[in-house]
Amino acid sequence: MSGQDKGLIGVIAISHCKLAEEMLSVAEMIVGPLPNCKAICFRPDQPMDEMIRLLKESIKELDQGKGVLILTDLFGGTPANISLSFLGPGVEVVCGMNLPMLIKLAGCRGGSSLKETASLVKEYGQRHISLASEVLSRPVKTTPQP
């Protein structure tokens, strides 16, 4: 871990199957390496105690003193339910992760608190959900030519 990575909020993307791994891979393709981030992918046949142990070890590994933000695929799913059991002063959980959230995290984990970062990421992710027909049907504002 390089000196510039010190003090970053840790990020765990956690999901059913390979979703978290692929989302983190795509985010890194777009913005470059995301230090102090990890994907955890739960298999359908994976024992619950193994899932809990894996998440506990990952939180410990990624916490550099600023806490760990866990992004889950779906509120109410097994990855979210397990993650919620770790919710506390050093761990925050955002459910319903999307790619804009991971991209935003590339630049906002060093200077804000865990709570502020989690709130920012949640709002950013929500703002970047669009209905294409609404976006494309908006009139384009033009300035009159002299």
C-alpha positions in Angstrom: 0.0 0.0 0.0 1.5 3.3 -1.0 1.6 6.4 1.3 -1.0 8.2 -0.8 -3.5 5.4 -0.1 -3.1 5.9 3.7 -6.3 7.2 5.3 -8.7 6.2 2.6 -12.1 4.9 3.6 -12.2 1.2 2.7 -14.8 0.0 0.2 -16.3 -3.4 -0.1 -18.6 -4.1 -3.0 -20.6 -7.2 -2.1 -23.1 -9.2 -4.1 -24.7 -12.4 -5.2 -22.6 -14.3 -7.8 -20.0 -12.2 -9.7 -21.8 -8.8 -9.9 -19.5 -7.0 -7.4 -16.4 -8.3 -9.0 -17.5 -7.2 -12.4 -18.7 -3.8 -11.3 -15.4 -3.0 -9.6 -13.6 -4.2 -12.7 -15.6 -1.9 -14.9 -15.1 1.1 -12.5 -11.4 0.5 -12.6 -11.4 0.3 -16.4 -13.0 3.8 -16.4 -11.1 5.6 -13.6 -8.0 3.4 -13.0 -7.1 1.4 -9.9 -9.3 1.9 -6.8 -6.9 1.4 -3.9 -8.3 0.0 -0.6 -11.4 -1.5 -2.5 -12.4 -5.1 -2.6 -15.2 -7.2 -4.2 -16.8 -10.0 -2.4 -19.0 -12.4 -4.4 -21.2 -14.9 -2.6 -22.0 -18.2 -4.2 -25.4 -19.7 -3.8 -23.9 -22.8 -2.2 -21.6 -20.9 0.2 -22.1 -21.6 3.9 -23.4 -18.6 5.9 -20.6 -18.8 8.4 -18.0 -18.6 5.6 -19.7 -15.5 4.2 -19.7 -13.8 7.6 -16.0 -14.7 8.2 -15.0 -13.4 4.8 -16.7 -10.1 5.3 -15.3 -9.7 8.8 -11.8 -10.3 7.6 -12.2 -7.9 4.7 -13.5 -5.1 7.0 -10.4 -5.6 9.2 -8.1 -5.7 6.2 -9.5 -2.5 4.6 -10.0 -0.3 7.7 -7.2 2.2 7.8 -8.8 4.2 10.6 -11.5 6.0 8.5 -13.9 3.1 8.4 -15.3 0.9 5.7 -18.2 1.6 3.3 -20.0 -1.6 2.2 -22.0 -1.3 -1.1 -24.4 -4.2 -1.6 -26.4 -5.2 -4.6 -29.9 -5.5 -3.1 -31.5 -4.5 0.2 -32.9 -7.6 1.8 -30.6 -10.0 0.0 -28.2 -12.2 1.8 -25.1 -10.0 1.1 -27.0 -7.0 2.5 -28.3 -8.8 5.5 -24.9 -10.1 6.4 -23.4 -6.6 5.8 -26.0 -5.0 8.0 -24.9 -7.1 11.0 -21.6 -5.1 10.8 -23.2 -1.7 10.7 -21.7 0.6 13.4 -19.4 3.5 14.0 -16.7 2.3 11.7 -18.9 0.6 9.1 -21.7 2.0 6.9 -23.8 0.1 4.4 -25.4 1.4 1.1 -27.7 -1.0 -0.6 -28.5 -0.9 -4.4 -25.0 -0.1 -5.6 -24.5 1.0 -9.2 -21.5 1.9 -11.4 -21.8 5.7 -10.8 -21.4 5.1 -7.1 -18.1 3.2 -7.6 -16.8 5.8 -10.0 -17.6 8.6 -7.6 -15.7 6.8 -4.8 -12.5 7.1 -6.9 -12.2 10.7 -5.8 -14.1 11.3 -2.6 -12.8 8.9 0.1 -9.9 10.9 1.5 -11.3 14.1 2.8 -14.7 13.3 4.2 -16.1 11.2 7.1 -17.5 7.8 6.5 -21.0 9.0 7.1 -20.6 12.0 4.7 -19.1 9.8 2.0 -21.9 7.2 2.3 -24.5 9.9 2.0 -22.7 11.5 -1.0 -22.4 8.2 -2.8 -26.0 7.2 -2.2 -27.3 10.6 -3.5 -24.9 10.4 -6.5 -26.0 6.9 -7.4 -29.7 8.0 -7.2 -29.1 11.1 -9.4 -27.5 8.9 -12.1 -30.5 6.7 -12.7 -32.2 8.0 -15.8 -35.1 7.2 -18.0 -33.5 7.7 -21.5 -36.7 8.8 -23.2 -37.1 11.6 -20.6 -33.5 12.8 -21.0 -33.6 12.6 -24.8 -36.9 14.4 -25.1 -35.8 17.5 -23.2 -35.6 20.6 -25.4 -32.1 21.9 -26.1 -31.5 25.4 -25.0 -29.8 27.5 -27.6 -28.5 31.0 -27.4 -29.5 33.4 -30.2 -26.7 34.2 -32.7 -26.0 38.0 -33.1 
